[in-house]
């Protein structure tokens, strides 16, 4: 579904990505792991067209995405839950969900009713403004808003950053339900043990390069990966 090959990117003269390659197959959950500042969010931004890669290629459903504007990449079927949530603060929960709703690849898998079924708390708060939501509720809304675009691939950047443990658990349970429905997912997060409980594969990056890839079973059994590349 998604193929990233030898991706490179920079901010001005500062090169951040040197060689990022990864793949995501239909129905797979893949994580992108690494310490802070290693290039995870830059990788997502390059995939989504928010920055222009300086080298390498991105293809989605066998179609080239490299260099396309971000709206074209979203239209191709990639939904992004950005770092920091970035919900519309002066719109209600329901207005946030409706604002980005699209059915680009019928039939629609995600409707308001399905989002409210996935996140009952959003239904309770559907008339509240974005500024009136807790951090956890905002993250649920950001996930729901991305799903309302009916994406083939869902990308979550820092899925549970800054959230209370119970809310983190709710987000993990949400991702498990999405996986059970064969939703393809790429997720960035620091909670490695939680991710290893349901993700299919993991990609670890260090200083803009892929340094390890493997399954959850391999990640659990190889403590050196965490010690070398993930622990602070």
C-alpha positions as CSV (number, residue, x, y, z in Angstrom):
1,X,0.0,0.0,0.0
2,X,2.6,2.6,1.1
3,X,6.2,2.3,0.0
4,X,8.9,4.8,1.1
5,X,12.3,4.3,-0.5
6,X,15.6,6.0,0.4
7,X,13.7,9.1,1.6
8,X,15.7,12.2,2.3
9,X,14.6,15.6,3.6
10,X,16.0,18.8,5.0
11,X,15.0,22.1,6.6
12,X,17.0,24.6,4.7
13,X,20.7,23.6,4.9
14,X,20.0,21.2,7.8
15,X,19.6,17.7,6.5
16,X,17.3,15.6,8.8
17,X,16.5,12.4,6.8
18,X,19.3,10.6,5.1
19,X,17.9,7.2,4.2
20,X,14.4,6.2,5.3
21,X,12.7,3.1,3.7
22,X,9.6,1.4,4.9
23,X,6.5,-0.4,3.6
24,X,3.0,-0.8,4.9
25,X,0.7,-3.5,3.5
26,X,-3.1,-3.4,3.4
27,X,-4.5,-4.1,6.9
28,X,-1.1,-3.8,8.6
29,X,-0.2,-1.8,11.7
30,X,3.4,-0.5,11.5
31,X,5.2,1.7,14.0
32,X,7.9,4.3,13.5
33,X,10.1,4.4,16.6
34,X,13.1,6.4,17.8
35,X,14.2,8.9,20.3
36,X,13.2,12.6,20.1
37,X,14.8,14.5,17.3
38,X,15.7,11.4,15.2
39,X,13.4,12.4,12.3
40,X,10.1,10.6,12.9
41,X,7.8,13.6,12.4
42,X,9.9,14.8,9.5
43,X,9.3,11.4,7.9
44,X,5.6,11.9,8.3
45,X,5.7,15.4,7.0
46,X,7.7,14.2,3.9
47,X,5.2,11.4,3.3
48,X,2.3,13.8,3.5
49,X,3.8,16.5,1.3
50,X,4.1,19.0,4.2
51,X,7.8,19.3,3.3
52,X,9.3,18.4,-0.1
53,X,11.7,15.5,0.0
54,X,15.2,16.2,-1.3
55,X,15.6,12.6,-2.4
56,X,14.0,9.2,-2.5
57,X,10.4,8.2,-3.4
58,X,7.0,7.8,-1.8
59,X,4.4,5.7,-3.6
60,X,0.8,4.9,-2.4
61,X,-1.4,2.3,-4.1
62,X,1.4,2.1,-6.8
63,X,1.0,5.8,-7.6
64,X,3.9,8.2,-7.1
65,X,3.3,10.7,-4.3
66,X,6.7,12.4,-4.1
67,X,6.5,16.1,-4.5
68,X,2.7,16.3,-4.7
69,X,0.9,18.9,-2.6
70,X,-0.5,17.6,0.7
71,X,-4.2,17.9,-0.3
72,X,-3.5,15.6,-3.3
73,X,-1.9,13.0,-1.0
74,X,-4.9,13.3,1.4
75,X,-7.2,12.8,-1.5
76,X,-5.3,9.6,-2.5
77,X,-6.5,8.1,0.8
78,X,-4.1,9.0,3.6
79,X,-5.5,10.4,6.8
80,X,-3.3,12.2,9.3
81,X,-3.7,12.7,13.0
82,X,-1.0,15.3,13.5
83,X,1.2,15.9,16.5
84,X,-0.5,18.4,18.8
85,X,-4.0,17.4,17.5
86,X,-4.7,20.7,15.7
87,X,-8.4,20.5,16.0
88,X,-10.6,23.5,15.1
89,X,-11.0,25.3,18.4
90,X,-14.0,27.4,17.6
91,X,-16.0,24.6,16.0
92,X,-18.1,22.1,17.9
93,X,-17.1,18.4,18.1
94,X,-19.7,17.6,15.4
95,X,-18.6,20.5,13.2
96,X,-15.0,19.3,13.5
97,X,-16.0,15.8,12.3
98,X,-18.1,17.1,9.4
99,X,-15.6,19.7,8.3
100,X,-13.2,17.1,6.8
101,X,-15.7,14.4,5.9
102,X,-15.2,12.8,2.5
103,X,-16.1,9.6,0.7
104,X,-13.4,9.4,-1.9
105,X,-13.4,5.6,-2.2
106,X,-17.1,4.3,-1.8
107,X,-18.6,2.8,0.2
108,X,-18.1,4.9,3.2
109,X,-16.7,3.0,6.2
110,X,-16.8,5.9,8.6
111,X,-19.9,8.0,9.4
112,X,-20.8,10.2,12.4
113,X,-22.7,7.3,14.0
114,X,-19.6,5.0,13.6
115,X,-17.3,7.6,15.1
116,X,-19.7,8.1,18.0
117,X,-19.8,4.3,18.5
118,X,-16.0,4.2,18.6
119,X,-15.8,7.2,20.9
120,X,-19.0,7.5,23.0
121,X,-17.5,10.4,24.8
122,X,-17.5,12.5,21.6
123,X,-21.2,11.9,21.2
124,X,-21.8,13.2,24.8
125,X,-19.7,16.3,23.9
126,X,-20.8,16.8,20.3
127,X,-22.1,20.3,21.0
128,X,-19.0,21.4,22.8
129,X,-16.4,23.6,21.2
130,X,-12.9,22.3,20.7
131,X,-11.6,24.6,23.4
132,X,-13.9,23.0,25.9
133,X,-12.5,19.5,25.5
134,X,-9.8,17.8,27.6
135,X,-6.6,16.7,26.0
136,X,-7.8,13.2,25.7
137,X,-11.1,14.2,24.2
138,X,-9.2,16.4,21.7
139,X,-7.1,13.4,20.7
140,X,-10.2,11.3,20.2
141,X,-11.6,14.1,18.1
142,X,-8.4,14.3,16.0
143,X,-8.6,10.5,15.3
144,X,-12.3,10.7,14.5
145,X,-11.8,13.7,12.2
146,X,-9.1,11.7,10.3
147,X,-11.3,8.7,10.0
148,X,-14.1,10.8,8.6
149,X,-12.0,11.3,5.5
150,X,-12.4,7.5,5.1
151,X,-8.7,6.9,4.6
152,X,-7.1,3.8,3.3
153,X,-4.1,4.5,5.5
154,X,-4.3,6.3,8.9
155,X,-1.2,8.0,10.2
156,X,-0.9,9.0,13.9
157,X,2.0,11.2,15.0
158,X,2.6,10.9,18.8
159,X,-0.7,9.1,19.3
160,X,-0.8,9.4,23.2
161,X,1.7,12.2,24.0
162,X,0.7,14.0,27.1
163,X,-2.3,11.9,27.9
164,X,-3.3,10.3,31.2
165,X,-2.8,6.5,31.5
166,X,-6.5,5.7,31.2
167,X,-6.9,7.8,28.1
168,X,-3.8,6.2,26.6
169,X,-5.5,2.8,27.1
170,X,-8.6,4.1,25.4
171,X,-6.6,5.2,22.4
172,X,-4.8,1.8,22.3
173,X,-8.1,0.0,22.4
174,X,-9.3,2.2,19.6
175,X,-6.3,1.2,17.4
176,X,-6.9,-2.4,18.2
177,X,-10.5,-2.1,17.0
178,X,-9.3,-0.4,13.9
179,X,-6.8,-3.2,13.2
180,X,-9.6,-5.7,13.7
181,X,-11.5,-3.9,10.9
182,X,-8.4,-4.2,8.7
183,X,-7.5,-0.5,8.8
184,X,-3.9,0.1,7.7
185,X,-2.1,2.3,10.3
186,X,1.3,3.9,10.7
187,X,1.8,5.1,14.3
188,X,4.4,7.1,16.1
189,X,4.5,6.8,19.9
190,X,6.9,6.4,22.8
191,X,5.0,3.6,24.6
192,X,6.9,0.7,23.0
193,X,5.4,-2.0,25.1
194,X,1.9,-1.0,24.3
195,X,2.6,-0.8,20.6
196,X,4.3,-4.2,20.7
197,X,1.0,-5.7,22.0
198,X,-0.8,-5.2,18.7
199,X,1.4,-3.8,15.9
200,X,2.6,-6.1,13.2
201,X,6.0,-4.6,12.4
202,X,8.3,-1.8,13.8
203,X,10.7,0.5,12.1
204,X,13.4,2.1,14.3
205,X,15.2,5.2,13.1
206,X,18.3,6.9,14.4
207,X,19.6,10.3,13.1
208,X,17.5,10.1,10.0
209,X,18.3,6.5,9.0
210,X,16.5,3.2,9.5
211,X,18.6,1.1,11.9
212,X,16.3,-1.8,12.7
213,X,13.1,-3.4,11.4
214,X,11.2,-6.4,12.7
215,X,8.1,-7.9,14.1
216,X,6.6,-7.4,17.6
217,X,7.9,-10.8,18.6
218,X,11.4,-9.9,17.5
219,X,11.2,-6.5,19.3
220,X,10.1,-8.1,22.6
221,X,12.9,-10.7,22.4
222,X,15.7,-8.3,21.6
223,X,16.3,-6.0,24.5
224,X,19.3,-4.4,22.8
225,X,17.0,-2.6,20.4
226,X,15.4,-0.6,23.2
227,X,18.7,0.0,25.0
228,X,20.5,1.2,21.9
229,X,17.9,3.2,20.1
230,X,14.8,3.9,22.2
231,X,15.8,4.5,25.9
232,X,16.9,8.0,26.9
